[in-house]
Amino acid sequence: MEIEPEPGFVIKTHNLKDVEGFTEGLKIFINICHSGKVPPPPIATDEEIRKAVEAEDNTKYKVPLSLSVPRTDLDKAGKTCIVFDACVNTNPIIKATKDFDYKLFLIELAIEWVEEKYKLKLSREFTLPKMRAKGKLVKHFIRRPERPSISEIDNVISDTTNIKKKSKKTLPKPDYEIRKEPKGENATHIIIDIKLKDVENMKESSVDIEKDKIIFKTKDKYLLELKLPILIDTEEGTAQFNRETHILTIKLTIL
């Protein structure tokens, strides 16, 4: 069956190891797109979905996913990047717009399947650019699963449910410092240092970048919604975590 996906949202990350055709540090974009022709997840209770989102054992809730072949593109700086399209049924996309935990579940599903399919190791220090798709979405050719217990589309079997749970409770705001670089009127970047004294790594954290603010979250620990003093480029930026100082440094390009 031929389908033409509709855009959803975009994940931007990078490759962490050299693999044939994929260099270390290569920027990776994953378009999370959707179509009503992709088989939907099975009907499930809220509790069953919660178990999948929290990566509990023996969960039966699966989200079928069709993964495109990688294609090359250029980022805003004119550097080569790689783009994948991960297409799911429209219903999970709708749910993801209302439930951030579930959105992270879809993100981890797509990242892990790209890793499994192409033997990559992708950074979990991803961002969500303010775009609905990177480049033009490609057509997918899928077949319906023969058994409902197996989510098989084309040559993809998506049973990944290892996701990082996000807490529903009110989370404290971490200490942070913000500065321009270089100082003065000719600044080209904004630097944000977020102090995370009891965080060991970024595996359960996310950074959502908008033109005038950032949203940083880490599981059960911190939430920072920071209004920026100037507009920034949502497609260009880096985030590095220093395990010795427990400081996350986010570097953003000023428009």
N, C-alpha and C positions, 0 to 999 in steps of 0.2 A: 504494500500500500504506500502510495506517495503522499507525503504531507509537506505543507509549507508552514513552518513554525511562526508563531507570533512572538515579538520581543517581550522579555520580562525584566530582568535586571542583569547586571554584569559583576563578575568577580575579577579582581586584578591581583595577581600574586607573582611569584617567580620560582624558577627551578633551582633546586639546591645541590644538584650533582650532575656531572657530565654523563650523558647517555647519547648513543649514536643519534645524531640529528638534533640534539637538544643540549646546548652548552649550559654550564653552571651560571646562574645569574640571569638567564634568559627570561624576559618578561612574558607572563602567560595571562591571557584573558579567557575566561569561560563565560559564554553567554548562556544564562539560564532562560530558556525559551519554552514555549508551550503550544499545545494543539489539542483540540477535543478528540482528535483521531488516535492519540496515544492512549493505550489502555489506562484506566484510572486505577488508583490504589484500591484494594479490597475495602468493602464496607467494614468499618471498625468503630468500636466504642472510643470515647475520649480516653479511657484508661489504657486501651491497647495502643492508641497513638502516642500517649505519654510514655509508655514503656519503650517504644521505638525511638522517640526523641531523646530519651535518657539512656539509650543503648543498653537496656536491660537484656539479659539472656532470654533465649527462646521466644523472642518477639515474632509475631506472625505478620505484622504490618510492613508491607514493602511498597516502594514507589518505583514503578517501571520508568526506565530512563533510556533514551536513545542518544548515543554519543556520536558526533560527527568525526570525520578524520581531521587532523590538524591542518591549518592553513596559515600562511605567513601574512603579516600585515605590518604597518608602520605605526609607531606611537607618535605623539605630538612632536617629539624631538627628531623624528625621522629615523629612529632606530628600529631594527627588525624585532617583531614580537610574534608570538604564536597565539592563534585563536581556536578555541573549541566551541562547539554548540552542544549544550546538554538539554535535550528536549523532554519535558514531562507533560502529563495531562494538565489541562487548564485548572482543574480544581485545586491541586496543591499550590499553584501560583497564587490563586485567590486567598487560600488559607495563609500563605506566607506573608501577604500584605497586612494581615491582621495579627499575626502571631510571630514575634521575632525569634522565639525558640525554634519554631517550625522552619523559619527561613534559614536559620543556622543548620538545621537538619538537612535541608536540601543542598546547602552549600557544601557541607561535609560529604554528602553523597556524591556530588559532582566531582569534587577534588579527589576523593578516594578512587573513583572509577577511572579518572584520567591517569592517576598513578598506577593503578592495576593494569590498565590497558596498554600503557606506553612505558611502563617501568620507570616513571619519573619519581622524584621526591619534591613535592611542592611545599612551599612555605605556608604555614598557617597564619602568618602575619599579613593577611589579605586586606584589601580595601574594596569598597563598593562604590565605584565611580558613578556620578550622576548622569548615567546614560542608560538607555534601555537595551542597546546592543552595540557591540564593537564590530563595525563593518556590516556587510550584508549577510543575513542568515541564509544558510544553504538548505536545500530540500533534503528530507530524510525519507528513507525507504524502510518500512517496518513490516513485521509480521506479527500477528496476534499470538500470544502464548498458547501452547497446547494444553497446559495445565495451569489452573489459577494460582497454584502455590509457587510457581516459578515466573518471575517477571523477566521474560526473554523478548527482546526486541532487536531484530536484525542480528548482529553478532554480539549483543550486549546482554549480560545478566547482571542486574543491579539488585543486590541484596544487602547493600551496605547500610548499616544503621548505627554506626559508631559516631555519635554526635556529642558535642559538648553542651551539656545542660546549662541553661541560663536561669538564674534565680528570679522568682517573681517578687521577692521582698525588696524593700527600699534599700538601695546600696549606698555606702558612703562615697563621698567625692574624694579622690586622691589629691595630694598636694601636687602642684605643678608650677612651672615657670615658663613664660612665653617671651620671646625676643625676636627682633628682626636681624637679618644678616645680609650684607654688612650693615652696621649702624648708620643711621642717617636717612636722607630722602631717597637715596639710590639703592635701597634694600631690594634684593631679588628673592629672598626667602623668609619664611617665618619658621622659627624653631620652637618646638614645644617639648619640654622635659617633664615627663610624668613620673612621680616618685611612687614606686610600688614595693614597699619594704618587705612585704610578706608574699611576694609573687616570685616563683622560681623560673618560669618560662612563659611564653605567649601562646601555648597550645590551646588554652581555653579563653582567649581574648580576641576581640575584633575591634577594628577601627572603621567607622563609617564617615567618609569625607564628603562634605557639601561645600558649596562655594563660599559660604560665610560662617561655617561652623564645623566642628568635628564631634563625633560621638564615640567615646571609648568605653568598652565594657569588658570586664573579666569575671568569670564565673564565681558567683557567690561572694565577691569581694568588693569590686569598685564599679562606679558609673560616673563618667565625666561627660557632660554636654557643655561644650565650650564655644561660645560665640567669638568669632575671630574679628579683629579690628580692621581687616582689609580682605577683599575678595582674593581667592586662591584658585589655582588650576586643579580641578578634581582628578585629572588624569596623570599628573606628575607629582610624585612624592615618595618619600622613603620612611621606613620605620625600623629602628634598630633597638634591641633590648640588651642592656649590659647586665649580665648575670652577677657581676661583682658588686655593682652599685645599686642594682635593682631599679634602674632608671630606663624608661622607654623614651627614646628621642624620635620625634616625628619632624621631618623636614618637608615643608610645603613650598611650592613655587608661587610667587605673587603674580597675579595677572597684570 
